[in-house]
C-alpha cells in the first residue's frame, strides 16, 4: 500500500492535484476537509461542531480527525494506497497517523508539500469563495487567520517528516499541469523502487 501526503496551506491546490493524482495512480482520496464538509452539509452534531472551528479559521480537534481517518482506512481494506489531502495538520496527528499505519503494516511513502506565496493564496481563496459556498473562503481576515494557523501549527508536520527524509517541496505556482508533472516525478521515484 502506497501512502502519500499532499501538503500545503489553504488554497495551495491540494484538492485539484489530489483529483489528478488519484486518477493516475488509483489511490483512495482521503480529504478530511471533504469528510468534514459532508458532515456539515448533513448537519450532524460532528458537522456543527466542526463548522464552529472552521468558521473561526481554527483546526478541528485531533481526536475527531484521527477517528475519521481510522474509519476510512477500515472501510477500504483492499485499497492500493491512500492520498492524504489536508491531513495530518499537526505533528501529533502525524505521529498518530504513523502509529495507525504501523498497526496496518503500512507507512507514509512521501510527503509532497506545495509552496505558494501568501498573497497568491488569499487571491485564490477569495476567488473560490465566490462560487464554493464556503463561508471560510469569503472573508479575507478569516483566510489570513487560516494561513497563519497553518504556518504556526501545521508547518511542524514537515519538520516531523523531515527526520525520516520523506518531505519534498514542490513549487505550487504555475499551471496545473506543470505542478502535476513535478508531483508525478517524485511519486514515480518511490513507487518504482
PyMOL commands that set and color helices and strands:
alter all, ss='L'
color gray80, all
select helices_A, chain A and resi 14-25+32-41+45-55+62-75+91-103+118-132+135-137+140-162+176-191
alter helices_A, ss='H'
color red, helices_A
select strands_A, chain A and resi 2-7+28-31+81-85+108-115+167-171
alter strands_A, ss='S'
color yellow, strands_A
deselect
rebuild
show_as cartoon
